[in-house]
Amino acid sequence: MSDTPDSVVRTYIDTHRAAFLGDLADWLRIPSVSAQPDHAADVRRSAQWLAAKLKATGFPVTEIWPTAGAPAVFAEWPSGDPDAPTVLVYGHHDVQPAAREDGWHTDPFEPEIIGGRLYARGAADDKGQVFFHTLGVRAHLAATGRTAPAVNLKLLVEGEEESGSPHFRALVEERAERLAADAVIVSDTGMWSEDTPTVCTGMRGVTDCEIELYGPDQDIHSGSFGGAVPNPATVAARLVAALHDENEHVTIPGFYDGMVELTDRERELFAELPFDEDEWLRTAKSRATLGEAGHTTLERVWARPTAEVNGIGGGYQGPGGKTIVPSSAHLKLSFRLVAGQRPDKIEQSVRDWVASRVPAGIRHEITFGSATRPCLTPLDHPALQSVVRAMGRAFGQKILFTREGGSGPAADLQDVLGAPVLFLGISVPSDGWHAPNEKVELDLLLKGVETTAYLWGDLAAHWRAS
C-alpha cells in the first residue's frame, strides 16, 4: 500500500471539486460527435481543449496526434525515478450523437447537475472518466509532496472510438515507441452497480462476416424447377441450423481451439456478484435464457465465445405468395471471442466450414469486417492488485470482479504494445451510455478521482517489490 494519506487526498478533492466540475462542464459543451462530418471541427476543438487542460494540470508533454480521421491527444509526465513503472491511460474524447428531440430532458451539450448527477452527452462515456485522471494526479502529488507522479504517466485519448476506431491500430503501431508501457489502464468501462464496486478483468473480441449465396441466375418457377435445383435460401437456413448443436455449442471445427477456460476461482468470483437473472431478462427484453450448456448466464456473456445470426434473408419478402426458387440469399454472422482465440484463425475456420456445407450449384462469397482481439488480465497480476487496492481504499469496501461481453480498442494496445490491459471505470448501468439523458453519478466520479490518487503510489511500490 502506498503511503498517501487518505484524509489529505479527500480534503484536496473536496477543495477542488467545484473547479474540476466546472472544467468538465466546459469540455462537455463541445459536441465532439465523431460520426457526424459536420462536427469534425468540434472534435478537433475537443482535442485542443484537452491538450491545453493537460498542460495546465502539469503534464510537461502534451501533443495532438493527427490521424486519417479525427485527432488523438497524447500526454506524458515522467516520474524522474529510474525504477518507476510506466503506465499508459487510454480513453476517448469523441461522443455519440445526441439531440434534445431524442428524448433528452435537458440539452445534451449543456451540462446540468440534478440530484447529485451530472447530465450531458459524454458525462460517463467517456469525458468524465478521462477527466477524473487530471484531478487524481494532482491529489496524488499534493498528498505525497512529489513534484512528479510515482509512475511514468502517459495518456492516449482518441477521437474516433464512437466511430469504431478505424485508424486507432495504425496510430498505435506508428507511435508504439512513444506509447511503450508496462501496463495500460482503460478508463472507458464501468462497475456492476452503485453499491457494488467492481474491476473488469477482460473483454471479448469480435469478428463478423456476410455470406452471399447464389443459385440460379434469376428467380425461377418453383413448380417447374423446385426440388430439382439447389435453393440458396434453403442452404442459408441449413447453415444457420447447423451453427449450433443441441447444447448450444458452436459446431465449427476448431472454433474452441486455444481458448482460455475459466478457472474455478473466476467462477467463484462471478458467483459473488448480486446477479438477479429475472432483472437481467427484463433489461434484455427477453423471456428466457438460452446458451451453452454447463455455464451460467454471466459466464456465457463474459467468458464464452459465441456465434450469432445477425440477419438472414433471400427470395420474395413482399405481401402474398410468390412461388419461386430465389436466385440468392444472404447471412450476417458475428462471433464473440475470448482470450486465446485469434480472429484470423476463426475467420479461416468459418470459411472452411461454409465451403464444406455449400452444395454444388451454389456459389458463395464471404466478406469479413474488421476484427477486435479479446483481452484478459490474470487475477494475480501485480498491476491488477494495485487497482483493486486503490479502489478498495476509495470505496471503503471489498472490490468484486467482472468481465465485459462487448469489445473495444483496448486489445489493440495489448497486442501492439505487449502490455497487460487493466480496466478502471466508475460508470454504472443506469448512466445511459449512447442513450438519452446520459449522466454520471458525482459521488462515483469523485471516487474515480480518489482511486487514481492512490493508484500511482501503489503501483510504484509493488512493482519495485516484485
SEZA-446408 format. One line per 2 residues: number of its first residue (from 0); their letters; for each residue z, x, y of C-alpha. Coordinates in nm, 3 decimals, always signed. Example, Ala and Ser with C-alpha at 12.3 -4.5 7.8 and 13.67 -1.06 7.14 Angstrom:
# residues 2
0	as	+0.780,+1.230,-0.450 ~ +0.714,+1.367,-0.106
# end
This chain:
# residues 466
0	ms	+0.000,+0.000,+0.000 ~ -0.081,+0.130,+0.348
2	dt	+0.197,+0.188,+0.599 ~ +0.052,-0.058,+0.853
4	pd	+0.348,-0.262,+0.988 ~ +0.268,-0.627,+0.925
6	sv	+0.456,-0.751,+1.232 ~ +0.260,-0.518,+1.460
8	vr	-0.068,-0.640,+1.315 ~ +0.026,-1.006,+1.358
10	ty	+0.152,-0.955,+1.713 ~ -0.168,-0.774,+1.807
12	id	-0.384,-1.050,+1.661 ~ -0.184,-1.322,+1.836
14	th	-0.206,-1.138,+2.168 ~ -0.584,-1.101,+2.145
16	ra	-0.658,-1.434,+1.978 ~ -0.791,-1.615,+2.285
18	af	-1.025,-1.334,+2.387 ~ -1.150,-1.298,+2.030
20	lg	-1.231,-1.668,+2.003 ~ -1.394,-1.666,+2.346
22	dl	-1.623,-1.382,+2.245 ~ -1.708,-1.551,+1.917
24	ad	-1.795,-1.871,+2.103 ~ -2.033,-1.678,+2.326
26	wl	-2.212,-1.541,+2.018 ~ -2.226,-1.884,+1.855
28	ri	-2.403,-2.022,+2.160 ~ -2.706,-1.809,+2.075
30	ps	-2.928,-2.022,+1.845 ~ -3.037,-1.736,+1.621
32	vs	-3.235,-1.951,+1.376 ~ -3.449,-1.703,+1.182
34	aq	-3.651,-1.973,+1.003 ~ -3.797,-2.112,+1.325
36	pd	-4.052,-1.891,+1.508 ~ -3.965,-2.040,+1.845
38	ha	-3.615,-1.891,+1.807 ~ -3.737,-1.536,+1.740
40	ad	-3.626,-1.427,+2.087 ~ -3.283,-1.579,+2.024
42	vr	-3.246,-1.382,+1.701 ~ -3.326,-1.063,+1.894
44	rs	-3.078,-1.165,+2.165 ~ -2.814,-1.222,+1.897
46	aq	-2.868,-0.869,+1.763 ~ -2.843,-0.724,+2.113
48	wl	-2.524,-0.920,+2.181 ~ -2.360,-0.797,+1.861
50	aa	-2.463,-0.434,+1.915 ~ -2.310,-0.441,+2.262
52	kl	-1.990,-0.602,+2.136 ~ -1.952,-0.349,+1.854
54	ka	-1.991,-0.071,+2.109 ~ -1.720,-0.232,+2.320
56	tg	-1.499,-0.261,+2.009 ~ -1.510,+0.118,+1.975
58	fp	-1.791,+0.194,+1.733 ~ -1.943,+0.519,+1.863
60	vt	-2.275,+0.443,+1.693 ~ -2.446,+0.106,+1.734
62	ei	-2.815,+0.059,+1.671 ~ -3.063,-0.225,+1.641
64	wp	-3.290,-0.169,+1.344 ~ -3.627,-0.342,+1.362
66	ta	-3.793,-0.485,+1.053 ~ -4.126,-0.655,+0.994
68	ga	-3.932,-0.971,+1.077 ~ -3.601,-1.010,+1.260
70	pa	-3.383,-0.714,+1.362 ~ -3.065,-0.596,+1.191
72	vf	-2.765,-0.433,+1.356 ~ -2.610,-0.111,+1.229
74	ae	-2.280,+0.038,+1.347 ~ -2.079,+0.338,+1.233
76	wp	-1.730,+0.467,+1.308 ~ -1.642,+0.791,+1.125
78	sg	-1.283,+0.838,+1.021 ~ -1.262,+1.205,+1.102
80	dp	-1.079,+1.258,+0.773 ~ -1.294,+1.457,+0.529
82	da	-1.129,+1.284,+0.230 ~ -1.177,+0.930,+0.360
84	pt	-1.396,+0.694,+0.157 ~ -1.699,+0.536,+0.322
86	vl	-1.719,+0.157,+0.335 ~ -2.021,-0.049,+0.436
88	vy	-1.960,-0.406,+0.554 ~ -2.252,-0.649,+0.513
90	gh	-2.311,-0.979,+0.690 ~ -2.584,-1.162,+0.880
92	hd	-2.626,-1.286,+1.235 ~ -2.900,-1.544,+1.181
94	vq	-2.813,-1.908,+1.120 ~ -2.958,-2.224,+0.968
96	pa	-3.146,-2.475,+1.185 ~ -2.927,-2.738,+1.349
98	ar	-2.973,-3.028,+1.590 ~ -2.740,-3.299,+1.720
100	ed	-2.959,-3.569,+1.564 ~ -2.899,-3.421,+1.217
102	gw	-2.557,-3.587,+1.220 ~ -2.351,-3.342,+1.425
104	ht	-2.053,-3.485,+1.611 ~ -2.085,-3.204,+1.866
106	dp	-2.364,-2.986,+1.999 ~ -2.417,-2.732,+1.716
108	fe	-2.468,-2.448,+1.963 ~ -2.186,-2.540,+2.199
110	pe	-1.870,-2.440,+2.007 ~ -1.571,-2.672,+2.023
112	ii	-1.219,-2.631,+1.886 ~ -1.086,-2.958,+1.747
114	gg	-0.766,-2.981,+1.544 ~ -0.745,-2.611,+1.460
116	rl	-1.111,-2.591,+1.360 ~ -1.399,-2.425,+1.539
118	ya	-1.718,-2.632,+1.509 ~ -2.056,-2.464,+1.560
120	rg	-2.357,-2.352,+1.360 ~ -2.266,-2.008,+1.226
122	aa	-1.891,-2.053,+1.268 ~ -1.841,-1.978,+0.897
124	dd	-2.191,-1.874,+0.785 ~ -2.183,-1.602,+0.893
126	kg	-2.099,-1.507,+1.250 ~ -1.731,-1.593,+1.224
128	qv	-1.689,-1.385,+0.909 ~ -1.878,-1.092,+1.056
130	ff	-1.687,-1.107,+1.380 ~ -1.337,-1.101,+1.231
132	ht	-1.401,-0.736,+1.147 ~ -1.405,-0.646,+1.518
134	lg	-1.050,-0.765,+1.584 ~ -0.936,-0.647,+1.242
136	vr	-1.030,-0.284,+1.302 ~ -0.864,-0.289,+1.645
138	ah	-0.544,-0.431,+1.492 ~ -0.561,-0.158,+1.226
140	la	-0.579,+0.110,+1.496 ~ -0.304,-0.046,+1.707
142	at	-0.065,-0.070,+1.413 ~ -0.129,+0.280,+1.277
144	gr	-0.169,+0.472,+1.602 ~ -0.504,+0.604,+1.482
146	ta	-0.799,+0.660,+1.713 ~ -1.049,+0.601,+1.433
148	pa	-1.034,+0.391,+1.115 ~ -0.873,+0.529,+0.800
150	vn	-1.213,+0.495,+0.629 ~ -1.561,+0.588,+0.743
152	lk	-1.660,+0.239,+0.851 ~ -2.020,+0.115,+0.864
154	ll	-2.161,-0.230,+0.936 ~ -2.503,-0.370,+0.849
156	ve	-2.567,-0.717,+0.987 ~ -2.912,-0.850,+0.903
158	ge	-3.113,-1.113,+1.087 ~ -3.308,-1.281,+0.807
160	ee	-3.059,-1.389,+0.540 ~ -3.116,-1.757,+0.610
162	sg	-3.487,-1.697,+0.559 ~ -3.445,-1.532,+0.220
164	sp	-3.400,-1.171,+0.342 ~ -3.772,-1.095,+0.293
166	hf	-3.753,-0.749,+0.449 ~ -3.396,-0.656,+0.359
168	ra	-3.454,-0.445,+0.050 ~ -3.725,-0.244,+0.224
170	lv	-3.485,-0.182,+0.513 ~ -3.208,-0.067,+0.277
172	ee	-3.447,+0.164,+0.092 ~ -3.581,+0.308,+0.417
174	ra	-3.231,+0.364,+0.561 ~ -3.049,+0.445,+0.238
176	er	-2.921,+0.780,+0.364 ~ -2.765,+0.623,+0.673
178	la	-2.620,+0.340,+0.466 ~ -2.471,+0.558,+0.191
180	ad	-2.123,+0.432,+0.100 ~ -1.858,+0.445,-0.169
182	av	-1.822,+0.066,-0.161 ~ -1.990,-0.234,+0.001
184	iv	-1.788,-0.525,+0.134 ~ -1.974,-0.853,+0.174
186	sd	-1.823,-1.095,+0.424 ~ -2.062,-1.381,+0.358
188	tg	-1.869,-1.574,+0.099 ~ -1.567,-1.796,+0.062
190	mw	-1.244,-1.888,-0.112 ~ -1.152,-2.160,-0.356
192	se	-0.960,-2.370,-0.100 ~ -0.726,-2.358,+0.199
194	dt	-0.427,-2.343,-0.036 ~ -0.576,-2.112,-0.297
196	pt	-0.699,-1.782,-0.153 ~ -0.935,-1.603,-0.387
198	vc	-1.155,-1.298,-0.419 ~ -1.505,-1.330,-0.560
200	tg	-1.593,-1.065,-0.819 ~ -1.958,-1.135,-0.885
202	mr	-2.275,-1.324,-0.806 ~ -2.551,-1.434,-1.036
204	gv	-2.903,-1.317,-0.977 ~ -3.213,-1.533,-0.988
206	td	-3.581,-1.525,-1.068 ~ -3.820,-1.819,-1.064
208	ce	-4.176,-1.897,-1.167 ~ -4.453,-2.151,-1.151
210	ie	-4.660,-2.219,-1.463 ~ -5.003,-2.376,-1.428
212	ly	-5.162,-2.523,-1.741 ~ -5.534,-2.602,-1.754
214	gp	-5.712,-2.807,-2.024 ~ -6.038,-2.998,-1.976
216	dq	-6.247,-2.904,-1.675 ~ -6.176,-3.251,-1.537
218	di	-5.971,-3.559,-1.625 ~ -6.130,-3.721,-1.929
220	hs	-6.112,-4.061,-2.104 ~ -5.814,-4.080,-2.339
222	gs	-5.993,-4.328,-2.565 ~ -6.297,-4.110,-2.612
224	fg	-6.122,-3.775,-2.629 ~ -5.745,-3.826,-2.659
226	ga	-5.591,-3.693,-2.977 ~ -5.884,-3.458,-3.029
228	vp	-5.838,-3.204,-2.745 ~ -5.519,-3.036,-2.617
230	np	-5.341,-3.216,-2.334 ~ -5.187,-2.983,-2.070
232	at	-4.923,-3.240,-1.974 ~ -4.811,-3.261,-2.336
234	va	-4.795,-2.881,-2.350 ~ -4.580,-2.881,-2.035
236	ar	-4.344,-3.133,-2.192 ~ -4.320,-2.931,-2.513
238	lv	-4.241,-2.613,-2.320 ~ -3.959,-2.790,-2.138
240	aa	-3.826,-2.942,-2.462 ~ -3.829,-2.601,-2.630
242	lh	-3.647,-2.421,-2.348 ~ -3.300,-2.501,-2.491
244	de	-3.162,-2.567,-2.838 ~ -2.916,-2.839,-2.937
246	ne	-2.627,-2.628,-2.799 ~ -2.798,-2.576,-2.462
248	hv	-2.863,-2.210,-2.541 ~ -3.180,-2.071,-2.388
250	ti	-3.430,-2.011,-2.669 ~ -3.649,-1.749,-2.502
252	pg	-3.634,-1.439,-2.728 ~ -3.447,-1.154,-2.563
254	fy	-3.306,-1.373,-2.288 ~ -2.944,-1.273,-2.350
256	dg	-3.014,-0.906,-2.428 ~ -2.784,-0.665,-2.243
258	mv	-2.580,-0.928,-2.060 ~ -2.216,-0.852,-1.988
260	el	-1.997,-1.104,-2.164 ~ -1.683,-1.249,-2.012
262	td	-1.364,-1.072,-2.116 ~ -1.060,-1.261,-2.237
264	re	-0.881,-1.155,-1.917 ~ -1.156,-1.302,-1.699
266	re	-1.140,-1.628,-1.891 ~ -0.764,-1.637,-1.831
268	lf	-0.814,-1.575,-1.459 ~ -1.069,-1.854,-1.431
270	ae	-0.826,-2.084,-1.610 ~ -0.559,-2.015,-1.343
272	lp	-0.768,-2.191,-1.079 ~ -0.674,-2.553,-0.998
274	fd	-1.006,-2.690,-1.121 ~ -1.048,-3.069,-1.121
276	ed	-1.359,-3.150,-1.323 ~ -1.374,-3.512,-1.204
278	ew	-1.368,-3.399,-0.842 ~ -1.629,-3.134,-0.919
280	lr	-1.855,-3.403,-1.071 ~ -1.819,-3.615,-0.758
282	ta	-1.926,-3.316,-0.549 ~ -2.219,-3.263,-0.786
284	ks	-2.316,-3.631,-0.751 ~ -2.325,-3.641,-1.131
286	ra	-2.161,-3.843,-1.406 ~ -2.106,-3.597,-1.690
288	tl	-2.100,-3.225,-1.756 ~ -2.350,-3.063,-1.989
290	ge	-2.410,-2.699,-2.061 ~ -2.396,-2.411,-2.301
292	ag	-2.162,-2.484,-2.591 ~ -1.846,-2.278,-2.612
294	ht	-1.800,-2.234,-2.237 ~ -1.608,-2.418,-1.966
296	tl	-1.778,-2.562,-1.661 ~ -1.666,-2.273,-1.439
298	er	-1.785,-2.020,-1.695 ~ -2.122,-2.193,-1.709
300	vw	-2.181,-2.185,-1.333 ~ -2.034,-1.842,-1.267
302	ar	-2.076,-1.619,-1.569 ~ -2.351,-1.752,-1.795
304	pt	-2.728,-1.725,-1.744 ~ -2.933,-2.042,-1.715
306	ae	-3.286,-2.174,-1.741 ~ -3.355,-2.477,-1.524
308	vn	-3.656,-2.703,-1.487 ~ -3.702,-2.743,-1.112
310	gi	-4.016,-2.951,-1.134 ~ -4.273,-3.086,-1.378
312	gg	-4.595,-3.268,-1.310 ~ -4.952,-3.334,-1.411
314	gy	-5.200,-3.612,-1.452 ~ -5.203,-3.950,-1.285
316	qg	-4.896,-4.035,-1.074 ~ -5.013,-4.346,-0.888
318	pg	-4.935,-4.714,-0.948 ~ -5.059,-4.881,-1.262
320	gk	-5.221,-4.714,-1.557 ~ -5.498,-4.459,-1.579
322	ti	-5.582,-4.372,-1.938 ~ -5.681,-4.007,-1.917
324	vp	-5.623,-3.667,-2.065 ~ -5.539,-3.479,-1.743
326	ss	-5.714,-3.158,-1.660 ~ -5.395,-2.975,-1.555
328	ah	-5.017,-2.977,-1.545 ~ -4.754,-2.754,-1.390
330	lk	-4.393,-2.646,-1.423 ~ -4.144,-2.484,-1.190
332	ls	-3.865,-2.293,-1.366 ~ -3.575,-2.084,-1.237
334	fr	-3.341,-1.851,-1.422 ~ -2.992,-1.760,-1.304
336	lv	-2.896,-1.416,-1.432 ~ -2.565,-1.241,-1.491
338	ag	-2.462,-0.876,-1.499 ~ -2.662,-0.673,-1.748
340	qr	-2.975,-0.885,-1.719 ~ -3.275,-0.735,-1.543
342	pd	-3.517,-0.968,-1.366 ~ -3.821,-0.766,-1.474
344	ki	-3.724,-0.793,-1.841 ~ -3.653,-1.164,-1.810
346	eq	-3.990,-1.219,-1.646 ~ -4.168,-1.039,-1.929
348	sv	-3.973,-1.238,-2.189 ~ -4.076,-1.562,-2.020
350	rd	-4.441,-1.456,-2.010 ~ -4.436,-1.367,-2.380
352	wv	-4.258,-1.689,-2.474 ~ -4.503,-1.911,-2.286
354	as	-4.804,-1.724,-2.427 ~ -4.669,-1.774,-2.780
356	rv	-4.635,-2.150,-2.734 ~ -4.951,-2.244,-2.547
358	pa	-5.219,-2.365,-2.793 ~ -5.584,-2.267,-2.799
360	gi	-5.786,-2.463,-2.547 ~ -5.515,-2.443,-2.279
362	rh	-5.542,-2.172,-2.016 ~ -5.222,-2.081,-1.833
364	ei	-5.116,-1.881,-1.531 ~ -4.760,-1.771,-1.444
366	tf	-4.655,-1.663,-1.096 ~ -4.307,-1.524,-1.030
368	gs	-4.139,-1.524,-0.691 ~ -3.914,-1.252,-0.555
370	at	-3.607,-1.185,-0.771 ~ -3.245,-1.110,-0.692
372	rp	-3.035,-0.898,-0.923 ~ -2.686,-1.007,-1.032
374	cl	-2.383,-0.806,-0.929 ~ -2.033,-0.777,-1.075
376	tp	-1.723,-0.584,-0.970 ~ -1.493,-0.464,-1.252
378	ld	-1.145,-0.612,-1.220 ~ -0.983,-0.270,-1.238
380	hp	-1.195,-0.111,-0.964 ~ -0.961,+0.052,-0.706
382	al	-1.153,-0.092,-0.411 ~ -1.121,-0.445,-0.551
384	qs	-0.749,-0.393,-0.597 ~ -0.725,-0.289,-0.232
386	vv	-0.899,-0.609,-0.124 ~ -0.661,-0.814,-0.337
388	ra	-0.352,-0.636,-0.198 ~ -0.472,-0.671,+0.161
390	mg	-0.542,-1.043,+0.118 ~ -0.208,-1.090,-0.055
392	ra	-0.027,-0.938,+0.242 ~ -0.217,-1.154,+0.489
394	fg	-0.178,-1.481,+0.298 ~ +0.167,-1.412,+0.156
396	qk	+0.077,-1.538,-0.190 ~ -0.096,-1.445,-0.515
398	il	-0.471,-1.398,-0.489 ~ -0.681,-1.551,-0.766
400	ft	-1.035,-1.466,-0.876 ~ -1.368,-1.649,-0.870
402	re	-1.736,-1.573,-0.902 ~ -2.035,-1.728,-0.728
404	gg	-2.304,-1.920,-0.912 ~ -2.561,-1.852,-0.642
406	sg	-2.712,-1.528,-0.528 ~ -2.775,-1.320,-0.218
408	pa	-2.896,-0.983,-0.094 ~ -2.572,-0.807,-0.193
410	ad	-2.731,-0.698,-0.518 ~ -2.995,-0.501,-0.326
412	lq	-2.718,-0.295,-0.166 ~ -2.559,-0.232,-0.506
414	dv	-2.894,-0.146,-0.661 ~ -3.027,+0.086,-0.391
416	lg	-2.702,+0.249,-0.279 ~ -2.539,+0.268,-0.621
418	ap	-2.211,+0.142,-0.477 ~ -1.988,-0.139,-0.606
420	vl	-2.003,-0.465,-0.412 ~ -1.680,-0.641,-0.313
422	fl	-1.653,-0.983,-0.155 ~ -1.416,-1.059,+0.132
424	gi	-1.456,-1.407,+0.275 ~ -1.223,-1.673,+0.411
426	sv	-1.455,-1.973,+0.426 ~ -1.369,-2.285,+0.225
428	ps	-1.595,-2.553,+0.071 ~ -1.523,-2.803,+0.347
430	dg	-1.673,-2.568,+0.609 ~ -2.013,-2.726,+0.552
432	wh	-2.248,-2.431,+0.531 ~ -2.607,-2.539,+0.610
434	ap	-2.480,-2.891,+0.684 ~ -2.400,-3.090,+0.998
436	ne	-2.061,-3.019,+1.157 ~ -2.022,-2.667,+1.017
438	kv	-1.679,-2.533,+1.105 ~ -1.428,-2.261,+1.029
440	el	-1.053,-2.306,+0.993 ~ -0.899,-2.094,+1.269
442	dl	-0.588,-2.009,+1.066 ~ -0.807,-1.876,+0.786
444	ll	-1.035,-1.690,+1.026 ~ -0.733,-1.504,+1.160
446	kg	-0.617,-1.435,+0.804 ~ -0.953,-1.262,+0.762
448	ve	-0.875,-1.052,+1.067 ~ -0.533,-0.964,+0.926
450	tt	-0.676,-0.878,+0.584 ~ -0.915,-0.621,+0.731
452	ay	-0.636,-0.474,+0.942 ~ -0.452,-0.387,+0.620
454	lw	-0.756,-0.308,+0.409 ~ -0.881,+0.016,+0.560
456	gd	-0.549,+0.197,+0.522 ~ -0.503,+0.065,+0.169
458	la	-0.850,+0.181,+0.064 ~ -0.795,+0.528,+0.208
460	ah	-0.455,+0.568,+0.046 ~ -0.555,+0.454,-0.302
462	wr	-0.887,+0.628,-0.322 ~ -0.715,+0.951,-0.230
464	as	-0.462,+0.890,-0.502 ~ -0.737,+0.827,-0.758
# end
